Amino acid sequence: MPSSFGLRPRMITMEPAPNPSPHPARLGVNRAGYRGERIDAASLLKEIRFLANRHRFTEHVSLAGAHELVFLSRLGRPGPRCYLSAGIHGDEPAGLVALRDLIRDNAWPDDLNLGICPCLNPQGCELGTRENAEGLDLNRDYRVPRSTEVRLHLEWLASLPPWDVSICLHEDWESHGFYLYELNPGNLPSLAEPILESVRAVCPIDHSPWIDGKEATAPGLIRPTIDPTQRPDWPESFWLLQNGCAEGYTLEAPSDWPLPVRAKALQHAVQTAVQHRALRA
């Protein structure tokens, strides 16, 4: 119908509103702890061992009660020594999935030496709990070990030379996106920025000014200034740092997002870190 000015009204085509984020939506299921997807940790570890054997990793197994602690290595190469771990908290399943995919794809730099601990808390991973069956948080047990798992882990670590870089795969059920801790006392060229940039394509980054009770250095990045000798309850990363590892990165995927997103974020982070570290050598 003509308007009162004798003009036809202009037809406006409404474009769909752009998606503000390329990432899947937050699930919103975590309440007072992790409430997301579970995995069959024993079956996943069996698959990891099969894939590692296919790609000629050396396997060392120690018994922690009825459970096996599996340590994998690929050594004797001219490049840097990189240590990876996951599954120290049983309610953080994405690290095991990410390591399974990394070992399956076998896209490591050729000269890279690797040590991989795919499931440091098999009891907790079976139960879906942060702690082991005795209620111990293994990632606070590395200064004066009480748990069988940590004592066996340290025996294996002590049998090998120090690592150049450690990458510990974790999740945080409260976080608003991916973030990481960087321990780099020698001020080596940082791997943090390329890691976060690679993750950004598959998972949101936590832009909170305070993350995990600590002030963020930059979006998704915490560089703690604590002196490990002043802390009584060491995490794994502190032991590695105090025993010759030059730099360490603790990756924290946001566990209120779908499991495939978190696992892919950790996989991207590790791939980027080892590639950049190999180039720096």
Buried (B, 14 or more C-beta within 10 A) or exposed (E): EEEEEEEEEEEEEEEEEEEEEEBEEBBEEBEEEBBBBEBEBBEBBEBBBEBBEEEEBEEBEBEBEEBBBBBBBBEEBEBBBBBBBBBBBBBBBBBBBBBBBBBBEEEBBEEBBBBBBBBBBBBBBBBBBBBBBEEBBBBBBBBEBEBBBBEBBBEBBEEBEBBBBBBBBBBBBBBBBBBBBBBBEEEEEBBBBBBBEBBBEBBBBBEBEEBBEBEBBEBBBBBBEEEBEEEEEBBBBBBBBEEEBBBBBBBBBBBBBBBEBBBBBBBBBBBBBBBBBBEEE
